[in-house]
Amino acid sequence: MDILAALFFEGLELRPAPGGITKIDLTGIHFSMAAPTPVPLTVAPHLMVLMHCPEDASPTAALEVIFTKDGERVARNAQPLQVEPGRFGYRLVRAEIEVADYGTIEAHCRIDQGPVTVVPFTLLPPVPADPPSGPGPDAS
């Protein structure tokens, strides 16, 4: 089995299409985000891994995703795969990652002992709230 793509996203919708196929609509694809609060905090970005099983390959395998920050493992997810030969499949991966400082988290994705696909996710400082609008203090 081969990884075709791995992306962080916000929304996923599956819809049937003519010919018995299924279309996957992804929304909010991103590789960074502003932290909702100052660090330390826990983030749980959603990762989708899309794979293909060649006609002559085994339909079963294991997907492993290791999340690292500054070269150190901060989370891991492993799950079984079953994809019919000649078909495509996907898996959703969500890990709760405790973050002590802003920076880049990398998701290292692989099927069995195959090649690694690395997907970066950068956590940025929170965006300051906009000041309230409207009239200022009365100067009279």
C-alpha positions as MATLAB code, in Angstrom:
seq = 'MDILAALFFEGLELRPAPGGITKIDLTGIHFSMAAPTPVPLTVAPHLMVLMHCPEDASPTAALEVIFTKDGERVARNAQPLQVEPGRFGYRLVRAEIEVADYGTIEAHCRIDQGPVTVVPFTLLPPVPADPPSGPGPDAS';
ca = [
       0.000    0.000    0.000;
       1.147    3.541   -0.759;
       0.404    6.914    0.826;
      -0.919    9.306   -1.814;
      -1.462   12.342    0.433;
      -1.569   13.396    4.067;
      -3.192   16.709    5.034;
      -4.398   18.590    8.094;
      -8.011   19.675    7.600;
     -11.118   21.020    9.341;
     -13.999   19.332    7.506;
     -14.663   16.195    5.466;
     -17.704   15.225    3.416;
     -18.168   12.037    1.405;
     -20.589   12.135   -1.494;
     -21.605    9.583   -4.100;
     -20.964   10.333   -7.755;
     -22.133    8.669  -10.971;
     -20.562    5.301  -11.699;
     -20.583    4.125   -8.089;
     -17.636    6.252   -7.016;
     -17.282    8.322   -3.884;
     -15.935   11.857   -3.870;
     -14.135   13.256   -0.830;
     -14.590   16.972   -0.170;
     -12.060   18.437    2.274;
     -12.387   21.941    3.700;
     -10.061   24.064    5.726;
      -6.831   22.386    4.628;
      -4.048   24.012    6.614;
      -0.482   23.524    7.734;
      -0.454   26.114   10.518;
      -2.793   27.736   13.008;
      -2.778   30.475   15.605;
      -2.982   28.984   19.081;
      -6.387   29.549   20.721;
      -4.645   30.427   24.003;
      -1.069   31.084   25.121;
       1.163   28.052   25.728;
       1.238   25.619   27.398;
      -1.808   24.047   25.780;
      -3.054   20.879   24.103;
      -3.790   20.849   20.368;
      -5.599   18.126   18.436;
      -5.331   18.809   14.700;
      -7.149   16.436   12.344;
      -4.968   14.601    9.817;
      -6.276   12.621    6.840;
      -4.046   10.012    5.185;
      -5.138    8.879    1.707;
      -3.743    5.583    0.451;
      -3.899    3.252   -2.575;
      -3.580   -0.521   -2.605;
      -2.038   -1.773   -5.873;
      -3.711   -4.759   -7.581;
      -0.921   -7.138   -6.560;
      -0.549   -5.959   -2.935;
      -1.875   -7.308    0.339;
      -5.171   -5.674    1.347;
      -4.109   -5.420    4.999;
      -1.436   -3.255    6.561;
      -0.832   -0.906    9.478;
      -0.727    2.883    9.419;
       1.607    4.500   11.929;
       1.804    8.245   12.529;
       4.448    9.593   14.884;
       4.163   13.258   15.831;
       7.448   14.984   16.704;
       8.427   18.450   17.895;
      12.057   19.546   17.856;
      13.026   15.956   16.983;
      11.276   14.423   20.012;
       8.216   12.182   19.849;
       5.159   13.883   21.366;
       2.385   11.499   20.234;
       1.815    8.306   18.250;
      -1.158    6.719   16.505;
      -1.235    3.243   14.961;
      -4.225    1.619   13.306;
      -4.949   -1.333   11.027;
      -5.767   -0.788    7.359;
      -7.851   -2.864    5.017;
      -8.104   -1.611    1.434;
      -9.258   -3.766   -1.448;
      -6.519   -4.245   -4.082;
      -6.874   -1.684   -6.862;
      -8.879    0.663   -4.620;
      -8.252    3.715   -2.483;
      -8.850    4.296    1.204;
      -8.320    6.914    3.856;
      -7.861    7.095    7.588;
      -8.441    9.935   10.006;
      -5.802   10.516   12.650;
      -6.254   12.766   15.652;
      -3.704   13.013   18.423;
      -3.847   15.224   21.485;
      -0.479   16.947   21.631;
       0.723   18.858   24.672;
       2.680   21.905   23.499;
       4.990   23.918   25.757;
       6.147   26.377   23.073;
       5.138   27.558   19.617;
       6.782   25.962   16.591;
       6.427   23.119   14.122;
       5.053   19.675   14.858;
       5.742   17.032   12.212;
       3.473   14.077   11.474;
       5.627   11.172   10.209;
       3.213    8.850    8.361;
       4.038    5.386    7.060;
       2.364    2.150    6.097;
       4.034   -0.958    7.498;
       7.782   -0.352    7.166;
       7.419    1.692    3.957;
       8.632    5.194    3.154;
       7.773    8.045    5.513;
       5.632   10.999    4.434;
       6.267   14.020    6.673;
       3.554   16.653    7.088;
       4.457   19.838    9.020;
       1.979   21.684   11.252;
       3.124   25.007   12.718;
       1.561   26.410   15.879;
       1.770   30.218   15.972;
       1.173   32.607   18.897;
      -2.459   33.621   19.501;
      -3.837   36.503   17.470;
      -4.720   39.470   19.710;
      -8.423   40.194   19.941;
      -9.635   43.232   18.043;
     -10.338   46.201   20.291;
     -14.044   46.901   20.766;
     -15.508   49.182   18.129;
     -17.858   52.040   18.727;
     -17.582   55.456   20.272;
     -14.701   56.104   22.606;
     -14.968   57.699   26.033;
     -17.075   60.851   26.166;
     -14.778   63.896   26.211;
     -17.405   66.422   27.335;
];
